Amino acid sequence: MMGRVTGVVEGFATIIAVITLGWGLARIGLFDLAAQQMLSKLAFYVASPALLVTVLSEADVTTVLSANLIATVAAVLVVVTVYVLLARFAFRQDLADTVVGALSASYVNAGNLGLPIAAYVLGDAALVAPALLLQMLVLQPLALTILDSAVAERRLSPWQIASRPLRNPLTVGSIVGVLLSVTSTPLPRVVHDPLELVGGMAVPGMLIAYGISLRLGPRPGTGGRPRLLWTIVTLKMVVQPLVAFAVARYALDLDGAELLAVTVIAALPTAQNIFVIASRYERSTVLARDAIFASTILSVPAVAIVAALLA
């Protein structure tokens, strides 16, 4: 029990330390908002695609076809559906802002936080693979395609919409990585090593950019529309893990480590790359940042409680 709670704390402490570094660099004037934009673009266009290629090429993509994937998908579908309805009828958001809000409410930090939490708390880093691959291969490409269409200056043709994912670096990186995995094609070292080196910038780049935004942007929670923010946080931190647990336990009859894994992963906070995506499209950037901040703070006790109850 204590080992699991310690693992939760250690996983979050690493993330918070790098975010604090970004905050401190902005505080002493070394980095400004232009630097934050540069880091976000570097992560979006260069480092993250390289990371996706190396991570997915070495992943067992067949693990996405597991029982806990059903519970994960069900939780995402419920949260996204509820949010889209609220965005349309209660908050009157346009399409692009709705997409960023839906991502903020459902896209878990399965990569730079989920992997260490899965290793420390669940005892097997592979348990995060279904959520990670679902987001990389389905949720993110779909959201980016909608965002590309929503912010386009003119109406896109069906061919332009269909081909849009192939113009997005994150989607391209995911596709290349999956193809390499499915075909069991190893990357030559002369290709793999530079990609791995560049991909290593993705997570710290995102976190430092996020820390800069916390220091130089509006204070967390003061960016306007607090009801919208806390609706997102409630969906993310309460509804998503509860639905995942209910489906896994009562529909799929999972228990033990599998039930714990599904619930813990659903209780992870909003991923930092949602802030990068929001910055890239210049839509709901502060909202995404605040959702990440609030859900990250609340995830520490949430994951610890889940681990204590279901361990």
Secondary structure, 3 states (H helix, E strand, C coil): CHHHHHHHHHHHHHHHHHHHHHHHHHHCCCCCHHHHHHHHHHHHHHHHHHHHHHHHHCCCHHHHCCHHHHHHHHHHHHHHHHHHHHHHHCCCCCHHHHHHHHHHHHCECCCCCHHHHHHHHHCCHHHHHHHHHHHHHHHHHHHHHHHHHHHCCCCCCHHHHHHHHHHCHHHHHHHHHHHHHHCCCCCCHHHHHHHHHHHCCHHHHHHHHHHHHHHHCCCCCCCCCHHHHHHHHHHHHHHHHHHHHHHHHHHCCCCHHHHHHHHHHHCCCECCHHHHHHHHHCCCHHHHHHHHHHHHHHHHHHHHHHHHHHC
